[in-house]
Amino acid sequence: MYVVCGFRIKVACGNSMERFSPQILHNAIREVERSIAQGEYTEARRMLKRFMRFDADRGTKFELQLLLGKSYVSEGKWKKALEILSAVAPAAARGRSSETAAFAHHYIGDCHIYRGDVVAAGKSYNRSLKICEQKNISGIIHAHNLSAVALIDRLHGKYAKALANCRQAVPIYEALSEKLYHADALINCAQLESFLGETEAAIADAKEAHSLLSRTGHKPRAVDCLWLLGILLILNKGDFAGGLDYMEQAIRESGEIGGLEVFRIYCACADALTKIGAFDDARVYCEQALAVANRFNYGLGIAQCHIMLARIRRLEDDYVATLHFALEAKELFRNAAYHIGAARALVYEAEVHIHNGQFEKAKKALKEAKATAGETDDVLLKSDCAVAELLLLMGQNKSGKKLTGPLREFSGKVKDRWWYQYLKVRYHLAILLLLEGESAEASEIVRELLGIIRKTVSALPEEYRASFVKHPVTKRVMELNMRVGFKKALEELAPEETLKAVGDFSSFTSKPKRSPAGIRARTDAPFELVYESSQMQEVVDTARKIATSEIPVLIIGETGVGKEILARFINHHSRRKGRFVPLNCAAMPPSLIESELFGYAKGAFTGADTDKEGLLLVAHDGTLFLDEIGNMPPDMQVKMLRVLEENRIRPVGSTKEKEASVRLLSATNRDLKTEMEKGRFREDLYYRINVVTIKLPPLRKRRDDILVLINHFLEKSGEKIEIEKEALDSLVNYDWPGNVRELKNEVARLVSMSEPTIRMDTLKEEILKPAAPVPVDGSLQDMERKMIEDLLKATGYNKQKTAKLLGISRTTLYRKLKRHNITCPEA
């Protein structure tokens, strides 16, 4: 017998099969939909496959197959979803299950969105809408199609039209009491309102959506509300404290989810940090988002990450990398027929060409971007085009007077809506006015901009003030201020430390305070090793012994075990006086690794207008840490081998060699011997970097460290929180597949949810699930039980000593105690 929502269902047996009653079917489907909504995709598919074994009419079978496809759509596995749904749609239409066919075409459209094909998505949504109109189908599928058409309009930059459709969908969902879809529609409205600068309406809709989702318990979309609120407060209102609080909460709660919601959180963090000048942290989040997008083969997401990396590199004046990422993004966006995204990439491409003096190329790219922008409601894109056009005219020594009107117009449109864009547009308007001889108005604009900067510096957390003061836009306003002679206004800008930063950017020495978990400003703390286990003590002892030598070290371990922290520990105890320079080979595009490591000479290639020092020279007399070295391209492996043998490098495009004496530390989670056998890793380089190997054990194999790590992370949180004994035991017994990183994120999440005590009901589901019992023969079972009981008594019920005497881990002992129903007296 199976039980679904209180209804008993007989399993198919022989030729006799029980059919679904309408009530049972309704409850079964609701149970599956609840699991999908909660992100429990495996559980949903397990139930569906079980239900499919029952005898049912064709319509019911189509509906169950539809839900199976939907589970894969929701998880982001569009290839599998497309395979299932492409079979369901025509079959349901032939079987006169029109509503199921309409849903199937709708979900197929979602698959095309994930794969990055906007045109195909639009066709599928319209096909679904046509079925609804022909068959007079109303209700939820009608609302779904309104939302879907709004999505297509949004991708084409038709924000006002998209918002109108979304607002039509909201009351339909509300009338049907579909709280999850109602919340989804509100989130979509909030995003569109943010694109149109309707900040207050966007915040209200996002908060209402979060309230609805809190009642339904749908955590993935609730997290979407949190980061959206954070972005609205930071980027639209300049409320950094409130925005960072929301972002912090989103990151903590994202520890329970693993789908595309995590991608969106990382993108939001990267966007916010870029605006305040924390480029290193922004790049890390962007690379993490890119890894998620690649895992789900999410084409538009990959393109979005490339455009963000182009923006970061442009602000860092790295024009070579900017062009690389812009061209990659443009190609991906064009393949997806997402023209507004391609237009953004074209603006960055044009700016690189302007910098390189290739004005015809810049003009061509900008013309295409302006043509696309002109057909949209995207004020930010239009204003970026106007700024780029001004840069082009200035580069050609031509008058930009014709742009005075458009820049004034855009200033009015972005004012009080997007503070960063207002700063950027007004600065370029001031430059234009100054060039045209209107210095009085330019001076007034600069005075206004100084006030915005002063307000922003005051509002930012202290650890981000230095980053914002060093931001290119801020620096340019300061330089312009000097030109127009507002020294007095500059003196009023900020405290003495900020003034010192303006005069000498490298001397900013303010010490960072604790920042929100997950959005931390980087510090120079060399390492943070916390352990108690004998396994880690052996690792640390080995690291200390080899730290003072010059030999290369290869650190092997799973993701999240702390390989970079150990590398920093070795560097800290070494005799080298230079810098510790890390590079993640997996996060760097193959075409950029050489110029990143070796640097390049002026004129080496298009865009190389100055010499650039590579990381090998930056790490001279210090330590170079190559993380994920197994991902290094074969041609770079040859060049790295030569560097290690000769301690000399030749920058790209240069004929002169330079000395680069570095201590190499490498890390990998791959089996490099297998990679060698497959021809993906050079044997000679392997033996050169593998002089000493340190294996970092996963957390499940050093459980003694779990407790001290939990205490450490709780202390770092600054909160006074206790943990129930049962909850602590569950945390210690969990295998932690994500290792220390997963444990750290889980503790951060628990701290945010569990004041003042962490209880069992706050732990995530994976931790609470008991291990499957192992069948044991009756007589052996009795012997095992007696042996464990005797050893427990002999050790005074010390579980650690008992496990050691049995030759098993404490986790295994806990499982055996549970299986045999053995209880230990409280200490």
N, C-alpha and C positions, 0 to 999 in steps of 0.2 A: 504493500500500500504506500502511496505518496500522499502528502498533505500539502495543499496549496491554499493559503489564507483560510484555513479551517475546514476546507472541503477535502474529503478523502477520495482518491482516484485509484482504481485498480490498474495494475500493470498488465500490459498485453500478455496473454498466455495462450499458446497454441493458436487455434483459429478464432478464439473468442477474444474480442477487443471491446473495451468500454469506450463509448463515444463521449465527447465533451458535452456537458449541458451548457447553455448560454451563460449561466451564472458562474460556473467553474471557469469557462473560457475568459470571461471578463476579469475575474480575480487573478487568473494566471498571467494574463497580459499586463495587468496593473503591477503585479509583483515583478515581472521582468522589466517593465519600464522604470520602476523604482530603482532597481539595481543599476540600470544603464544611467539613470539620472545621478546616482551616487558615485558613478565612476567604477562600479564593481562589474567590469565587462566580462571577466572570466566566469563569474557566478551567473550572470545573465545568460551567457551562452550555454552554460551547463544546464540550466533550467530549460532553455529552449530545446536543446537536443533531447532532453528527457521527455518533454511534452510532444515532440515530433514522432515519438514512438507510438503514440496513441492513435486510434482510428479517429479521423476527423474529416469533415467535408472539405472540398477544394478551397473554399473561401478561407476557412480556418488555417489550412496549410499555408496558403499564400501569406496570410497575416503573420504567422510564425516565422516564415522565411524572411518577410520584410523586417521584422524585429531583429533577426539575426544580422541582416545587412546593416541595420541602423546601429547595432552595437559596435560594428567595425568602423562605421562612419564617425561615431562619437569618440572612438579611441584614436582616430586619425589614421587608421590602416585602410586607406582608400582603395588600394589595389584589390584587396580581398572583398571589400564592400562592393566595389564596382562589379566584380565577378558574380556575386550573389544577386545583386539588384538588377543587373542587366538580364538575368534569367527570369526574375520575378515579374518585371514590368510587362513584357509581352504575354507571358503566361496568364497573369491576372486579367489583362485586357481581354484575352480570348475566353477566359472563364467568367467574364462579365463581373469581375470584382473591380469595378471602376475606381472606387475610392482607394483600394490597395495599389492599383496601377498608378494613380495620381501621386500617392505617397512615394512609390518606388522611383518615379521620374524626379520627384523633388529631391530625394536623397542622392540620386545619381548626380544631380546638379551640385550638391554639397561635395561629392567626390571630385568633380571637375574643379571646384574651387581649391580643394587641397592640392590637387596635382598641378594647379596653376594655369588652367585653361578657362578663362573668363567667358569666351565666346561659347564654348560647349556648355558651360554652366547655364548661361542665359537661355540657350535653346532647350535644355532640360526643364528649367523652371517654367518657361512659356508653354512647353508641352503639357506639363502638369496643370497649369492654369487653364489651358484649352479643354482638357478632360473635365475639369470642374465646371466650366461654363456649359459644355455640351450635355453633361449628365446632371446639371443642376445640383452639384455638390457644394455645400456651404460648410460653415463651421471652421473647425481647426485647420483643415488643409487649405482653406481659403486664406486664413490668417498667415499660415506658413508661406504661402506663395506671395502674399503682400510683402512679408519680411524678406523673402528671397529676391524679389524684384528690386526692393530697396537696396539690398546688398550690391546688386549689379550696378544700380545707379550710383551707389557710393563709390564703387571701383572706377567709375567713369567721371568722378568728381561732381556729380549732380546731387549735391548734398541736400538742397532744399526739397527737391522732388523725392529723394529717398526718405527724408524725414516725414514728409506728408504720408507716404505709404506706411511707414513704421507706426505713425500715430493712429492710422486706421486699424492696424492690427492689435494695438493695445486693448481697446474696449472689447474686441471679440474674445481675446484670451481671458479677459477679466470676467465677461459674462459666462464663459464656459467653466469658470473656476480653475483654469489651467495656470496654477501659480508659477510653475517653472517657466513656461513659455511667455507668460505675462512678464516675468522678471527679465527674460531674454530680450523681449521687445523693448522694455524700458532701458536696458543696457545699450541696445542699438541706438535708441533715441538719444541717450546721453552722449554717445560717441559722435553722432552726427551733429548734435548741438554744440559739442566742443569744437568741431571743425568749422562751424558757422560763427563761433565766438559767443554763443549763448551760454555763458559759463554757469550762471545761477540756475537756469533750467536744467542744465546737464547734471549739476551736483544734486539737485532735488530728485531727478529721475534715478541717478545712481544710488542714492540713499534709499529710495523706495524699493528699488530692485534688491538691494542688500537685505532690507527688512523682510521682504517676501522670501528670499532664499534662506535666510536664517530660520524661518519657520518650516521650510520644506526640508532643510538639512542638506541641500545640494552644495557641497563645499567647493568644487571646481569653479562654478560660476560666481559663487560668493567671493572667492579670491579675485576673480575678474573685476568685481565691483570695487574691491579694496584698492587694487593698483590704479584703476580708472580714477577713483577719487583722489589718490595721491598725485597722479599726473595733472588733474584739473587744478588742484590747489597749487602745485609747484609751477607748472608752465603757464597756466592761464591767470592765476591770481598772485603768484609770488609768495604764497604762504608755505614757506619751506618747513617749518616745524610741524604743522598739521599734515602736510603732504608726506614728509618722511615717516611720520607715525603710521600713516596708512600703508606706505610701501613696506615698512618694517613688518607690519602685521601680515601683509600679503606673502612676504617671503617666508615667514615662520610657518604659516598655514599651508604653504605650498609643499611642505615636507610630506604631506599625506597624498599628494597627487603626482602624476608623472606624465600627463598628456601634454597637449598643445597649450594648456593653460600656463604651464611653466615657461614655455617659449614666450608667451605674451608678457609675463612678469619680467623676464630678463630684458626684453626689448624696452619695456617701460622704464626700468632702472637705468639702462644704457642711455635712453633719451634724456632723462632727468639729469643724470650725472654729466652728460655732455654739455648741457646748457649752463651748468655752474662751473665748468672747467676741469672736472675730475676725470681727465681723459683716460688715465691708466685703468681706473676702476670701470669706466664706461666700456672700454675695450674688452675687459674680462667678461662682463655681462653679455656683451655682443657676441663674443666667441662661444659662450655657453649657450646662448640662444641659437647660434648657427649649428652647434652640435645637435641640439634637439630637433631643429628643422631638417637636418640631414638624416637623422634617425627615422623620422616620419616621412621622409621624401617630400616635404612640404615646399613646393616650388616657389610660391609667393613669399613664404617665410625666409627662404634662402636669399632671395632677391632683396628682401627688406633688411636683412643683416648686412649684405654687401653695401647697400646705400648708407646704412648707419656708419659702417667702417669708413666709407668714402668721406662722410661728413667729419668724422673724428680726425682722419688723416689730413683733410683740408685745413682744419683749424690748427693742426700741428705743423702746417706748411710743408708737409711731405707730399709733393705733387706727383711723384712717381706712383706711390701707393694709391693716392686719390684717383688717378686715372685708371689704374688697374681695377679697383673696386667699382668705380662708376661704369666702366665698360662691361664688367661682369653683370652688374645689376641691370643695366640697360638691355642686355641680351635676354636675360631671364624675364624681365617685365614684358618685353616685346613678344616673346614666345607665349606668354600668358595673355597677350592682348590687354595688358594693364597699362594703358598709355600714360596715365597720370604718374605712375611710378617711373616709367621710362623718361618722362619729362624732367623729373627731379634729378635723375642720373645725368641727363643732358646738360642741366645747369652746372653741375660739378665738372663735367667734361669741358664745358665752355670756359669755366674759370681757370682750369689747368692750361688750356690753349692760350688764354689771355696772358697768363703768367709767362708762358714760353714764347710769346710774341707771334703766335700762329693765329693771326686775327681772322683770316678767312675761315679757318676751321671753327673758330669760336663763334663767328657770325652764323655759320650754317647750323651748328648745334643749338644756338640760342633761338634762332628763327623757328626751328622745329618745336622747341620747348614752349615758346610763346604761343604758337598755334594751338598746341594742346591745352595750355593753361587758359586761353581765351574761351574755350568751350566748357569750362568748369566753374564751380563756385569756390574754388580753392584760393582764398586770398593770400595765404602764405606762399604758395607756388608763384602766384602772379607778382607778389612783391619781391620774391627772390629773383625772378626774371628781370624786373626793373633794375635791381641792384647790379646784377650781372651785366646788363646793357650799359649802365653807367661806367662800370669797370672797363668794358670794351672801348667805349668812347674815350675814356681817360688814357687807356693804353695806346690809342691811336692819335693822342694829342688833339682830339676833336672836342668841340663844345658839347656839353651835356645839358644845355639849358632846356631843351625840349622835354627833359625828364623831370623838371622841377614840379610841374603839375601832377604827374602820376605819383611821384614820391610823397608829395603833400597829401594826395588822396589816400594812399596806402597808410600813411601815418595816422590819418583819422580812423581808418577802418581797423587797424590793429591796436590802437590805443585802448587801454583798460581791458583788453581781451587776451593779448599775448605779450607780456612785458619784454621778453627777450627779442622778439621780432620788432617790437617798437624801438628798442635800443639800437638794433641793427639798421633799420630803415632811417631813423632820425639821424644817426651818425653819418650815413652816406648823403643825406640831404644837406647836412651841415657842410660836408666836404664840397658838395656841388655849389652851394651858396658862396662859400669862401673863394672858390675858383672863379665864380662869376662876379666877385667884388662886393657881395652883399654881406660884409663882415659883421654888421650889427645883428642881423637876424641869426647868422651862424653862431655868434656869441651867446645869444639867448638860448639857442638849442643846446649848446654845450653845457650851459648852466643847468638846464633842465635834466640833461643826461647825467651830470654829476650828482644831482639830487637822487635820481633813480639808483645809481651805483651805491651812493651812501646808504640809501634805504635797504638795498639788497644785501650789502655787506653786513649791516646790523641785523637783518632777519636771518641770515644764514647761520647754521651751527658753526662754532669756532673752527672745527677741523676742515671746513670747506672754504673759509674766507680766503686763505692763501691761494687756493685753486682759482677762485673767481677773480681775484685781483690780477692773476697771471693770464686770465682768459684773453684771447686776441682782441675781442671787441672792447673789453675794458681797457686794455693797454692802448688801443688806438684812440679811444676817447680821451685818455690821459694825455697822449701826445698832442692831440688836437687842442686840448685845453691849454697846453703850453704855448701852442702856436697863436692862439687868440688872446693870450695874456691873462688868464684867470687864475693867477697864483693864489689869490686870496680864497677863492672857492675851493681850490685844491687843499688848502690848509684846513678847511672846514669839513673835508670829505670824511675823514676817519681818524682813529687814534694814531698815536705816534708809530705803532708797529705797522699799520697799513701804509702810512706815508713812507716809511722806510722801504716797504715792499714796492711801492710805485717807483721810487728812485733807484732801487737796486733789487730787482726781482729775485736774484739768487740768494738774498740775505734774509728772506722771510723765515723766521725761526719760531713762530708760535707753536706751542706743543698741542697736539690734538687731544681732545677729551674723548670719552667713550661715545661712540656714535651708534645709531640704531643697528641692531643685529642684522646682518645680511647686506647693509649698505655702508660698509665701513671704509673710512679713509685709511689708506695704506700707511703703515708706520715702518720704521727701520728696525723693529725688533727682530733680532737675528733668528730666533727659534723659540719654540714653546713645546718642549718634550715633557709629557706627563705620563708616568708609567709606574707599575709596581711589579709586573710579572718578571719571572726569571728570563723568559724569551727576549723581552725588550732590554733587560739588563745586559744580556750577551750582545745585542745589537749595538747598544750605546758603548760598551767596553771596546768592541771592535772599531767603532767609529772614532773613539778617542785615540786608539793606538795608531791608526793610519792618518789622522787629521794633520799631524805635523810633517808628514812626508809629502812628496810631490806626485805620487803615483795616481793614475786615473782610478776612479771608483765607479762601479755599476751598481745601482740600487734597483732591486727587483721587488715588485709588490703589486697587489691589486689596486684598483682605483680607490682613492680615499683613505689609504693607510698612512699617509704623511710622508711621502718620498721627498718632497721639496723641503719640508721642515727638517728632515734628517740631513739633507744636503746643506742647509743653512747652518746646522749644528756643526758639521765638519768644517765648513768655511770659517765659522767663528773661532774654532780652536786651531786653525792652521796658522802658519807663520807669514802667510801672504798679507800684504798691506793694502792691496787693491780692492776693487769692488766685487761684490757677488752679483753676477748678471744672469738672470734666468731667461730661457727661451723655450716655449712649448712648440715642438716641431709639428705636432698634430694640428695646432690652431693657426699655423702660418701657411698661406698658400705657397705651393712649391715654387712658383715663379718669383716669389719675393724673398725666399730664404737666403739666397746667395747675397743679394744686396743688403739684407738685414745683418748677416754675419760679417761679411767682408767690407761693406760700405762701397762707395763708388766715387769716381773722379768726375769733376766737372766736364760735361760734354760727352759722357760715356754713352748716353742714349737720350732720346727726347724727354725733356723734363728735368734732366740732371744739370741744372744751371749752377749748382754749387757742389763742392766736395761734401761728402757725407761720411762720417766715421762709423764703421761697423761695430757690432757688439764685441767682436774679438779684440778690437783695439780698446774699446771701453773697459773690457775686463783685463787689460794688460796688467801684469803683476797681481792679478786677483784670481777669481774663480768663475768659470763659465759652466752653468748648469743647463744641460740639454735634456729637458723632459720629453718623454715619449720619443726617444731617439730612434725607435723602430720604425717611425713614420717618416724618417728623413729620406728624400729622394736619392736614388742610386748615384746620380752624377755628383750630388753634394757629399756623399759618403767618401768618394775619391778625394775631393778637395779637403775635407776635414782630416783625412788620414795624413795628407801632406803637411797640414798645419801642425798636427801633433808630432810629426817626425822632425820638422825643421823650425818650428816656432816662428814662422814668418808667413805673412800673407801679402797678396796683391789685390788691392781694391778693383772692382769692376771698372774696366776702361782705363786703368793705370798701367804704366810700364815700370813703376818703381815698387819695390817690395818694402814692407815695414815689419818691424819686430812686433810679435804678439805672443808674449810669454803668459800662458794661462794654465791654470790647474783645471782639468776637465772632470766634472762629475756628471754622470748620465743616469737616466732612470727609464724604466719601461715596465709595462704590464703585459708585454708580449713575451713569447718564448723565442728568443733570438736565434737559438740553434735551429728551430723549425723554420724560421724566416731564412736562415742561411741555406738550408736544404732546398727551399723553394726558390732560391736565387734572388730573394728580395733584400737581403742584407749581406754585405761583403764580409767574407771570412777574416781578411786581414784587419779590417776595422774592428771587428768583434773582439779579436784577441788583443787589440791595442787598447780598447776602452775597458776591457774586462780583466784588468790586472788583479783587482780585488773586487769580489762580489759580496754585497750585503743584501740579505733577503729579509724584507720587512714582513713579519707574519700578519695575516688578517686578524681582525679583532676577535673572531669566533675561536681562534686558536690561542688567545691570550686573555681569557675572560677575567683574570685578576685585574686587568687594567680598566675594565668597564666601570667599576664602582668609582675608582679615583678620577676617571675622566668625567663621569657624571657630576661628582662633587666639584671638580675644577670648572666645568661649564656653568654650574649653578652659581659658584662664587663670582665668576666673571659677569654674570647677568646683573649682579648688584641687588637681586631680590632675595628676600628671606622666605624661602620655600622649603617645605618638608615633603618627604615622599613616603606614602604608605608602604609597609613591608611587602605586601603582595605585588604592588606596582613595581617596587624595586627589584624583586625577584624576577618578575617578567622581563624587565629591561636587561637584567644580567643574563637571563637564559636565552634571549633572542640572538639569532645568528649574525645580525647586522651585515647584510650583503654589501651595503655601501660604506662599511667600515667606520672610521672615526668621523668622517664627514657626515654620514647619515646620523650617527649618534649626536653630533653637535647640533644638527638641524632639528632633530627630534626634541632635544632638551630645550632648545630655544622656543619651539612650538608649545611644549608643555608649560614653560614658564609663562607664556602669554595667556594660557587657557586655564591654569590650575591654581591661581592664588586662593588661599595660602598653602594648599596641600595638593600634591600630585596623586591622583587616585587611579584605580584600574579603569574607570569609565572614560578617562581622558587619553588613554594610550591608543595608538592607532591599531587598526584591525589585525594587521600582519603580526604584531607583537602578541596580541591576545590569543591568536589561533593556537590550540595545543597540537603537539606533534601526533601523528597517527600512531596508535598503539601497535606494537610489534607482537605478533602471535608467538606464544611460547608454550612448549609442552608442559602439561600439568605438573609432573614431578620435578622438572627443572625449574619451573616457576616457584615451587615451594622452597627448593634449595636456595635459589637466588634471593628470595625474600628473607629467609633466615640469615643468610650470610650478611646481607645489608644491615639487618636489624642488629646483629651481633657486633659488627664493626662500628655502627653508630654509637652503641652503648660504650664500646671500648674507647672511643675517641671523645666521649663526652658530647656526643651529637654535633661534633665539628664536621660539617659537610665537606669542607675542603680537604681535610686529612682523610676522611672516609673515601672520597673519590680517588685520592692519590694511592691509597692502599689497594683499591679495586683496580687501579690502572685505567681509570676512565676519567672523562672530563666532568666538571661539575654540572654541565648541562645534561649530560647523559644520566648522571645520578638523580637530578631533579625529575627527569622523565620516569626513571624506574621507581622513584618514591611515589609518584602519582599513579603509575600503573598498578603498584602493589598496595596502594592506599595506606602507605606508611606515614604516620605523623610524628613530628619531633616536638618535644616539650619546648615551650618558649624559654629563651635565656632569661 
